[in-house]
Amino acid sequence: MEAVKGESPGRGSGAELLSGASVKALLDSVDAFLFDCDGGNPIAGVIWKGDKLIDGVPRTLEMLRSKGKKLVFVTNNSSKSRSQYADKFRSLGLSVAQDEIFSSSFAAAMYLKVNQFPPHKKVYVIGGEGILQELQLAGFTALGGPEDGEKRVQFKSSGFFEHDKNVGAVVVGIDPSINYYKLQYGTLCIRENPGCLFIATNRDSVGHMTDLQEWPGAGCMVGAICGSTEREPVVVGKPSTFMMDFLLQKYHINTSRMCMVGDRLDTDILFGQNAGCKTLLVLSGVTTQSELEDSSNRIQPDYYTGKVSDILELLGE
């Protein structure tokens, strides 16, 4: 649902509808734009919907680059690596470098790196190929992932489930092939391997995996391991500020000079607010205008608009 130009937010909303004046002020006040990508929905998103770019996105990104703005793409989707995301951008005709992409799969690998995870220790993955790729690129030995999706446990009175005692971290992300084998493996590593870390790529409760319904998100898989281990994870994706800490080290831009652009209040906008960024909600994805204006909603972006290309249109370019 797109914002209607000229409307004002409903009662209790602190968000300002983006206008010609406010978009100019926003551009003058920021040096970097952080974009979510797909919104977890095949028919809605920020940059693309499924396998199709949202109208006006290429020209808008080109305009921002021409004005010297740094562009960064920050996503909670851990199923892809940065390389796979770069391929996706290329397939849509967008030139985005791999080092401009920050996925939660990459964040998990970088968390281990910056915390000097011992290189001889292994990482067990409940999640997709994206996590495995990023861990391997960072120099870590990863186990599990899709390969364990077909494995089954056998319940016998004399049965004993073997696990690798050298696993020093368990990383949990979205996993369509989640099963009891993976739950038991991850649980044993965390409970029985001394000092084993428990890392969640993100805790999104649901995702729009198909056009018509919401499906369990990474938070479902993370919650299962929380329940069996009685432990809480380190969360590296949005709204955690870990990815922002990494961005600051890379770009040396003050967060007050950044704007987070996304379609979800509880991840994108909260992430930006937690880090001290300006925030812009686009209504081309998960959050609708009625949800934004609902009196129970306590997460208010600085600005909202229908879609990313409104920035270009409002500037008259």
WODAHU-V837869 format. One record per run of one state. SS is the DSSP state (@ for helix, = for strand, . for the rest). FROM is the first residue (numbers start at 0). TO is the last residue. If there is no record, write none. Layout:
ss-><SS,SS>
from-><FROM,FROM>
to-><TO,TO>
This chain:
ss-><.,=,.,@,.,=,.,=,.,=,.,=,.,=,.,@,.,=,.,@,.,@,=,@,.,=,.,@,.,=,@,.,=,.,@,.,=,.,=,.,=,.,@,.,=,.,@,.,@,=,.,@,.,=,.,@,.,=,.,@,.>
from-><0,15,17,19,29,31,35,40,41,43,44,47,49,51,53,56,66,69,75,81,91,97,100,103,114,121,126,128,137,140,144,150,166,172,179,192,196,200,205,208,214,216,217,229,233,235,241,251,254,257,262,264,275,277,282,288,293,302,305,309,315>
to-><14,16,18,28,30,34,39,40,42,43,46,48,50,52,55,65,68,74,80,90,96,99,102,113,120,125,127,136,139,143,149,165,171,178,191,195,199,204,207,213,215,216,228,232,234,240,250,253,256,261,263,274,276,281,287,292,301,304,308,314,316>
